[in-house]
Amino acid sequence: MSENYITTATEKGNICISEDVIATIVGAAITEIDGVDGLAYTVGDDIMEFIGRKNLSKGVKVSFEDDKITVDVLLMVDFGCVVTEVAQNVQSSVSNALEAMTGLSPTVNVHVSGVSFPRLRA
């Protein structure tokens, strides 16, 4: 993720929050949801993990236009879970976490990119 900042003007000055901070809050909020196996990788995330750099913001895209924040989340859902329930729980958790920690009220788009099956042990 780039070093873009979401800026909010207040009567005492500007508050600038890095998109990386927003993405990390989103990643942390998602880890608490039952049925989520994890965030899905994008090509850039795969390369970063390959060279040893891990972060909670993989699979999260943050954009800010016309004073509105939009968060796109790419995730994997556990097999056997109701996909729409898991996605709605993710939307709620992400929205609540961002509102509580930043004061921003985001639009949260959830993209379920796959289903994870339990690993069989031999």
C-alpha atoms as one frame of an Amber mdcrd trajectory, in Angstrom:
protein
   0.000   0.000   0.000   1.184   3.487  -0.743   1.763   6.349   1.641  -1.574
   8.017   0.928  -3.340   9.787   3.737  -6.978  10.366   4.492  -7.229  13.948
   5.719 -10.013  15.389   7.844 -10.143  19.099   8.597 -11.017  20.135  12.148
 -11.258  23.518  13.807  -7.755  22.985  15.267  -6.106  21.741  12.088  -5.943
  18.658   9.890  -5.918  15.030  10.970  -4.114  12.738   8.531  -4.462   8.967
   8.785  -2.378   6.708   6.567  -4.250   4.239   4.374  -1.931   1.603   5.865
  -3.370   2.350   9.319  -6.925   1.967   7.978  -6.004  -1.323   6.278  -4.385
  -2.672   9.450  -7.483  -1.823  11.511  -9.603  -3.616   8.904  -7.334  -6.686
   8.970  -7.467  -6.849  12.762 -11.269  -6.508  12.817 -11.651  -9.381  10.361
  -9.586 -11.813  12.441 -12.370 -11.821  15.058 -15.088 -13.104  12.687 -16.082
 -16.779  12.739 -16.045 -18.345   9.295 -13.266 -16.159   7.892 -10.224 -18.241
   7.012  -8.187 -15.176   6.150  -7.714 -12.345   3.760  -7.063 -13.177   0.143
  -3.785 -12.172  -1.422  -3.257  -9.885  -4.340  -0.203 -10.256  -6.559   1.728
  -7.571  -4.676   0.902  -9.187  -1.334   2.248 -12.534  -2.537   5.559 -10.931
  -3.464   5.833  -9.090  -0.126   5.190 -12.269   1.865   7.669 -14.181  -0.291
  10.431 -11.737   0.679   9.442 -12.071   4.328   7.294  -9.007   4.951   3.923
  -9.867   6.469   1.162  -7.473   7.430  -2.506  -7.403   8.337  -3.410  -5.237
   5.370  -3.104  -7.905   2.673  -6.374  -8.243   0.771  -7.569  -4.777   1.821
  -7.945  -1.811  -0.522  -8.751   1.631   0.860  -9.937   4.546  -1.256 -11.051
   8.050  -0.359 -13.070  10.183  -2.771 -15.397  13.122  -2.210 -14.960  12.885
   1.578 -16.145   9.247   1.537 -14.009   6.296   2.530 -14.505   2.972   0.775
 -12.916  -0.257   1.956 -12.749  -3.320  -0.277 -11.988  -6.580   1.521 -10.956
  -9.778  -0.275 -11.349 -12.831   1.913 -11.520 -16.593   2.113 -14.461 -18.249
   3.886 -14.377 -21.579   5.726 -16.226 -24.412   3.995 -19.637 -25.056   5.559
 -20.284 -21.458   6.610 -23.100 -19.342   5.223 -21.179 -16.988   2.958 -23.643
 -14.093   3.135 -23.696 -14.239   6.964 -19.917 -14.189   7.160 -19.756 -11.285
   4.688 -22.358  -9.276   6.636 -20.481  -9.921   9.892 -17.281  -8.683   8.236
 -19.039  -5.534   7.017 -20.382  -4.816  10.482 -17.101  -5.527  12.281 -15.012
  -3.428   9.890 -17.456  -0.543   9.970 -17.659  -0.567  13.784 -13.868  -0.791
  14.204 -13.182   2.087  11.825 -15.874   4.290  13.362 -14.588   3.592  16.877
 -10.899   4.109  16.097 -10.984   6.880  13.479 -14.408   8.511  13.587 -14.828
   7.682   9.888 -17.997   5.999   8.622 -16.939   3.813   5.675 -18.624   1.925
   2.889 -17.420  -1.683   3.198 -17.460  -3.955   0.146 -16.742  -7.624   0.834
 -15.419  -9.813  -1.971 -15.416 -13.532  -1.136 -12.727 -14.896  -3.415 -12.654
 -18.501  -2.270 -13.589 -21.250   0.140 -11.064 -22.942   2.404 -11.396 -26.628
   3.167 -10.133 -28.194   6.387  -6.725 -29.779   6.067  -6.707 -33.542   6.405
  -4.104 -34.966   8.749  -2.522 -38.282   7.936
